[in-house]
Amino acid sequence: MSATDDADSADGDMDGGDIDGGADGRLVFASDLDAPPDRVWRAVTTPDLRDRWLPDGALADPEPVSETPGEEVSYRMRDDEPPYLESIVVFQIRPGFSGHGTQLRIIHRLTDWRTRTGTPTASNSNCLCLLAAA
């Protein structure tokens, strides 16, 4: 079986999936795939196959941020247009409930500091953390 066959099998038969946008700014996509977990793992971690799921141009770094072999891999992404926001995408892979296939969860979270809410502390404030730095 070729690498292309792996990617085709891993993304060919999806159940339509569920998408959930959490209050914490995460976007979660969950789906059952008609492919074994090892094949889905290869599809999201082998660079030539990963391009079908996550184009190299979208990655800030092609190396994973973290990886639990066969179960979870995280990549850092960067928008290709201004303001070039950064985010983390996590692929979680689990065996299917019925004993065959794969449960795939894709969690995308915006991590760029420019999107955080709240007022920054002024450098001339009496905040204890800034007083200690002086």
QUIFENNOR-V147740 format. One line per field, one symbol per residue. ss: DSSP state (~ for helix, > for strand, _ for the rest). phi: phi as a letter, one per 30 degrees, with the letter a starting at -180 (. if undefined). psi: psi as a letter, one per 40 degrees, with the letter a starting at -180 (. if undefined). A space follows every 50 residues. Layout:
BEGIN
ss: ???
phi: ???
psi: ???
END
This chain:
BEGIN
ss: __~~~~~~~~~~_>___>>>>____>>>>>>>>___~~~~~~~~~_~~~~ _____~~~>______>>>___>>>>>>>_______>>>>>>>>>>_____ _>>>>>>>>>__~~~____________~~~~~~_
phi: .dddeeddddcdbcdjibbbcdddiccccbacccadedddeddccdeddd edcbeeddddaddddaaceibabbbccbecbechdcabccccbbddedjb ibccccccbdcdddcdcjcddddcdceedddddd
psi: hiddddddddedgiediihhhieeeihhhhihifiidddddddedhdddd dddghddehdheiidihhhedhhiihihieiiefiiihhhhhhiiideei aihhhhhhhhehdeeiiihihiefifhdddddd.
END
